[in-house]
């Protein structure tokens, strides 16, 4: 998807560190991220906020994804943050640039990635892959 646009953005996935802040030191490891500013990359991590982050909730990470990481991503410059919850079959979209918080979709929906004008993700197909 991103490559066909011939833009500056690249997709990265865990394990890949993101340093959101030096003081206090905040390092996270999102499940999936899109980074458009290549100057943030130093060969071993991203120094600064990715443009887009998606976290996939697992039973042990629920509060981490919905509370702690939501706080970090909102306050340290991430433009858009999705929480994908396979157990509940919902996607929670947080588009911080527009102050749109906690908009929920189901795995039956096709969802627009807000940081792009023409990128949509069909979760029906992803749900089939995840067997949910």
N, C-alpha and C positions, 0 to 999 in steps of 0.2 A: 504494500500500500504506500508506504512512505517513499520507497525508492522510485516508484513510478512518478512521483511529483517532482523529482530531481531538486528537492529543497535541501536545506541545511540540517534537518532533523534526523536523528538516529535513534533506534530502539535498543535498549539495554535491558537485561534481566538479571535477577539474582543468580549467583552471588556477585554483587557489584556495589561497593560502598558509595554513599552520598554524604559528604560533610556539609551540613546545613549551616553550622555556626562554629566559630572558634571559641567564643566566650559567651555563654557556656559551650563547651565542646559537645556538639550533637552530631552523631554519625548514625545513619539508618541504612538499611539494605532493603529497598522496595522490591516487590516481586517483579514489576514491570515498570519501565519509565521511558519517556521520550525526552531527549535533550537536544535543543536546537542551537544553543550557543556553545560551539566547539571549544572556546577559550576556557570553559569550565572543566574540561577534561585534561588530566595530567598523565594519562597512561595507566594509572592504577585506580582512580576514582573520579567522581564528579565533585567539584568544589563549588557548591552553590546549589540552588534549587533547580531540579529538572522542571520542564514545562508541564509535563503530564506524568502522573503516577497512578498505577493500579495495584491494589493489594488484594490478594485472595485470602479470605478469612479461613482459618483453620480453628478447630475447637479451642486450642490453647492460645490463640492470638486475638480473640474477639475484642476484648477491651483495649488491647494495644492498637488495633486498626481503627476502631470507632472513636477512641478518646485521645490517647497519647499522640498517635501519628496524625490524626486529624488536626490537633492543636499545632503540632510542629509544621505540618505542610501549609496550613493556613497562615501562620505567622512568620514563616521563613521564605515565602516567595514562590511556592508552587502555584501554578496557574489553575490546574484542574486535577482533582483527586477522585478516583473511583474506588469504591469498596465493593468487591465482588464476593458475595456470600453464597456458595454453592448449596449449603445445607438449607438455608431459607429461600433459595432461588430468587434472590433479589440483587440488584446493583444499585448502590447509592452513589449518586453523582454530586460532587461538590465543585462548582465552578466559581472559584474565589474572585476572579476578575469582575464578575457580575453580581457578587454577593449572593449567589444561588447556592444554598446549602441544603443537603439531605433530601434531594429529589430522588424518589425511588422508582425503579423500573423492575420488571420481571424478566425472567429468562425467555419470555415469549416476545420480547420487544427488540426493535432495532433502534439503537441509541446514537445520537449525534455526538461526536467528540467536539466539544465547544471551542477548543482552541484552533479548529480548522473550519473552513466554510463548507466543505463537501466531503467529510469523512464520517461514515456511519459504521457501527459494528452491530452485526446481527447476532444476538445472543441465543437465538434458537439453535443455530448450528454449534455454538460453543457448548450449550447445554447438552446437546447430543454427544459431543466429544467427551464431556465430563460425566456422562451417564446420569444426569440429574433429571 
